[in-house]
């Protein structure tokens, strides 16, 4: 029995449940590797199943479609996205310098994980369910910035502040898609400066 299986069973998970969970995780891992290497459109469910050492029938026991695998990947990364935005919100007295440091880390993350983000973006473009789930993650990232939102009165003012965060997060993701993922020509330092100015303009309102 693997360490992961043992941990699951110690939490009250049966052997069958542990095996099912591990098979699902293998399928998700295999899908990510395939999407990263070949692109979302070129990868079939049969390819994912084969890469995970499973059959297509097993794949469909866990996921009704390729889109659902991407959603599972999004659910893996969402806590990191939410925590990342919470870390910005938790800066007690944000300054232009501290906001720029956060933006630098965000840009670096997109640059390091550009292949993962490219797979997500390809799926978002063709799968409505993935697009809806991606946007849900954006809303949750904005929700995590509770300190900033608390500075606005409940109701229309807070709703407007929340929408500003949502649009800024979405705008930053679009920008990073073209610069980090598609590697469009750009001046990195100027990009960080502009993103910092945009975030700072919003944060200093709270």
Secondary structure, DSSP 8 states (H G I E B T S, - for coil): --HHHHHHHHTT--HHHHHHHHHHHHHHHHHHHHHHHH-TTT--HHHHHHHTT--HHHHHHH-SSHHHHHHHHHHHHHHHHHHHHHHHHT-TT--HHHHHHHHHHHHHHHHHTHHHHHHHHHHHHH-HHHHHHHHHHHHHHHHT-HHHHHTS-TTHHHHHHHHHHHHHHHHHHHHHIIIIIS-----HHHHHHHHHHHHHHHHTT-
